[in-house]
């Protein structure tokens, strides 16, 4: 009788151990599956968003401007040479750099003025620019900090053209980076414009965040 009871206890003990092992096995698999799913979700969320305009994929090329700052521009845009700049923009304060789309409808302008300017003066400069605008609708404007520098932002439209502009300073001189396009297509370019403007930075470590290469 005692032997039978001990035998039953042993059998029950073995069954209990097997049950614990099986539960642990299934729990381990569930945890693993959840871990893999969370990693996969994170990887999917981290996949680079493909930018398209009118069904055409947009990639970017990084330029180092005057060895002073970096800028990403769509790689299909053409950088105009000096001779073309002079003939196309025949005025004294023409931009130093112009990147033009193949159809000459979208442009990125980079200008450096001889006007003395400090970070502290950008907000007043922006307000004066806005006050001087006529026949334009202001979509967005303001001043913000990035890379320990002050930037001014102006986004506006007139009857024909959409303008998205950033102002900042280097060596106490005013730098302007501007994107413009026909007003009827600017919504298609919004993600591209954000990439261009967000890519403005001052060292190679920062530009790596925006490089598409």
Secondary structure, 3 states (H helix, E strand, C coil): CHHHHHHHHHHHHHHHHHHHHHHHHHHHHHHHHHHHHHHHHHHHHHCCCCEEECCEEECEEEEEECCCEEEEEECCCEECCHHHHHHHCCCCCCCCEEEECCCCCCEEEEEEEEEECCHHHHHHHHHHHHHCCCCCEEEEEEEEEECCEEEEEEEEECCCEEEEEEEEEECCEEEEEEEEEECCCHHHHHHHHHHHHHCCECCHHHHCCCCCC
